[in-house]
Amino acid sequence: MAGYLGAIPVPQATQHRESFTATSGQTTFATAGYTVGFLDVYLNGSHLSPADFTATNGSDVVLASGASADDVCDIISYTAFEVADQTFTGTTTMDVAAITGSLNVDGTVTADGLTVDGNTTLTGSQPLTVNTTGNNQIRLQSGGTAFGQAFGATGIDWGFTDDSGSLTRMVIDSSGNVGIGTSSPSEELHIYKNTTNSVDLKLENSEGSATLKANNDSFYIDADNHVFRSEASSERMRIDSSGNVLVGTTDAAVGSSSSVTGGVISAAGIISNGVDGNVCAVLNRQSSDGEILRFRKDGTTVGSMGSIGTGLYIAAPSNGGAALLFNDNANPIYPAKNNSGTVATADNYVDLGASALRFDDIFATNGTIQTSDRNEKQDIAALTSAEMLVAKRISALFKTFRWKDKVAEKGDNARTHTGIIAQDVQAAFTAESLDAGDYALFISTTWWEHDVEVPAVEAADAVYEDVVIAAVEEELDEEGNVSVEAQEERTEQRVTTEAVEAVDAYTRTDTYDTEDEAPEGATSKTRMGIRYPELLSFVAAYNEQRFASIETRLTALEG
């Protein structure tokens, strides 16, 4: 540049100015042409913000608001220039800069528009400041195709949108909360999806992955094992790949082991607890007496356990069902009764066994105590003459015998018993025109039986799987003490399916108290019995009255 004094100037861009006098409400001004992004628009001498006009087709400039009549619109377009290996010192100000290649800046760049196609290196305490009147401040593109925009706004430190700037992809607000899919995060990490499909978060490393899903107020974790650890990295609970919930153990075989401790809720619904030398379960009802455990079969209640005062009861479910009460401050077991869900002790109500379902032997120090209080009796009388004749017949009916089922079980080793035959007692009453059923010494009970064939159960071995327990690195606290001990990665075997013992097919006999309860095809059964204390009392009364009569006659003969 001959004749020029001073530093060699940077090449200048070429300007092209066009001036228009507007009509009332005019918005569109047709120019001679421009390069998109390389123009300034002035209205009546005021520089318009890019938000106040649109200039995207290379020819028309469209105002956001219509001009007034005789307003002057000046449009200045520029042609870009290129510089190669240029060094800028001091403060460089550019309206629009399009850079192809590398941009290395040591200092401050201020530009109304900055496009860099290549590598950019910025150094300094605040190397790049972007300040616009709109939100879309940084656009990222490749080969002329936009991929996204970054922006800042009131309350948002950083925001990222799609290429059009219409969909917010992620923001970091002024509180440090991260929002994905939302510009208003309410938590440290807030993920929003404007759809009814689940919101997914995938965590992955070289060995596998887990996906967290939220949908319809539900939370899902897609992984083979769900492991929950404490802050000190100790495992507290896991949900294994078979659906078992394990607490305090990694082995699902708690219920079949003599050494494994912890708690397991199996995927089949079985609850198992293993505790070394301590209580395995505590159920604590508070404030009132009542049920503590309720047992059901196919949705129908079949029994319960609960509290009465300081005692424990076991009760049948229905109104009037029998119950037993175990009291902690007394040694008797008390009879009780279910009164529509409220269990209470019940005097003279519960039977042990039935004619169709008998106990075998009762081992006791003393015999039974039967109430014989005069205050609770009426119609007290001596035997009638007919009853005396019945007793006479019964006196001759005592026999020895052996039980058929014991002979079938023991053969010749079955022992001989002494007693009476109930049918013979019934016949003795009938012979004297009396009904044995009117006397409590004689019992006749009818019920109905129905056989059910129960199929065999095949044996099955337990199924195990290998579980890899991840290594744990040693951790130190602030004082250098070991807070978490290091553990090497190890493999353990865990039961996924419990073993099943073989059971042969068998016939189960169900009993019913009434014919109405019994299913079709049930068989009627009757069994007779004797209350021996009453029978012997009956015979003893006969003998006493007979002996008294004999003594009276002897006295008369001797006199």
C-alpha positions, 0 to 999 in steps of 0.5 A: 500500500504505497503512500500509506503511513501506519500499520497495514490495514485489515481488508474491509468488507464492501457495503451496499446501502439501500434506502426505502420510504415506507407506506403505512403498514409496510413490512416487506422491502425488496432489496437488490440482494444480500448474503444472509446474516451480513446486513444491518437494518435501520428504521428512521436511523434506529438500528433494529435487533435481529428479532425485529426483522426477518432476512432469510431468502437473500432478497426480502427484508420483512419487519416484525411490525409494520412501518408508518407512512414515510418512515425511512428504512435503510438496509446495509448489506455487506460482502464477506472478506477473507484473511489468511494467517492474520494476527489481531492485537488489542480489541477486535470488533466485528459485526459479523465474522465467518471464519473457515479454518482455525481461530486462535484468540488470546484476548477478547473477541466481540462480534454481532455474529460469529461463524467458525468453520474449523478449530477454535482455541480461546484463552484468557480469563473470560475468553468468549462472551456471547450477548444477544437480545434473544435466547438463541445465542450459540448454534452448532452446525456441520456442513451447513446443517444445524444440529442444535443451539445453546442459550442462556435466559433468566433463571437458566445458566445453560440451555440446549435446544434442537436445531430449530430452537423450538424444543428444549433438550436440556437446561441447567438452571441458576440453582444447579438443577438439570432438566432434560426435556423441561426448562423448569427442573424442580429437582437436582435431575428432572427428566420429562417426556411429553408422552405416555411412554415411559421415561428411561434412564440407562446406566451401562458399563463394559460388563452390562447395563441397567435401565430405570423407567418411570411410567404412570406413577410407577418406577421400574428397573430393568436389570438382572439383579437389583442391589441396594447398598448402604453409604459404606458400600455394604449390601443391604437388600437385593432383588435377584433375577428370579424375582426373590427379595433378599434382605441381609443375604445373597442366598435364597435358601434361607428356609432350607439352610442350617447356617444361612441367615437373613430374610427372603420373600420368594417370587412364589410368595414364600416368606423365609427368615433365618436368624442365628439364636434369636427370634425369627419374627415379631408381630406387634398389635397395639392398642386393642385385642384382636387378630394378629395373624389371619390365615386364608385358603383361596381367598377364604379365611380359615383361621386366625391367631390373636390376643386376649389380654395377655394371652394368645388365642387360636380360633376358627374363622366362622361365627361360633367357631371354636378357639383355644386361649393360652394365658401367660399367667395361668397354666390352663388352656381355656376354651373360647369362641369366635363371636363374629370376629371377636374371640372370647372365652366360652364355658361348656362349649368346645369339644375335643374330637368328634365321632368321625375324628377321634383322638387316640390316647390321652396321657394324664396324671389324673382323670377328668373332672366332671361337674356334679354340682347339685345347684346345676342339676334338676329332675334328680331321681332314683332308677325306675323299675324299667331302668332297673331292668335295663341296668340288669341286662347291661350288667351281663353285657360286659365283654372282652374284645380287640379293635379291628384296626389294631389287629390290622396294624399289629396282628396278634400283638393287638391287645385285649380290651374290656368293655361293652358294645354300644349296640347291646346297650341300645338293645337293652333299653329297647327291650324295656320299651325305653329309648337309649338316645334319651340317656347321655350314657349312649351316643350315636353320631351320623356324618357323611364322608367323601373321598378325594384322590390327591395326585402324586408330587414328583421330586425336583432338585433345587435349581441354583445359579451363579451370582457374581458379587462385585469387588469393593475397593477399600475406602478411608475416612478423613482420619485415614482409618479404613471405613470400608474393607476391600473385597475381591470379586467372588461368585456365590451359588444362590437357590432360584427354585427350592427343592420339592420332595416326592409325595405318593398319590393318596386318598383324602377323606373329607367329612361333613356334619350334615347331608346338606354340606356333603357333595353328591356321592358322599357316604353316610356313616354312623358310629355308636359310643358309650360314656363309661362314667355314666354307664357305670353310674347307671349300673352302680345305681341299679346294684345299690337299689338291688342290694338295698332291696335284698337287705330289706328282705333279709331283715324281714326274714330274720325278724 
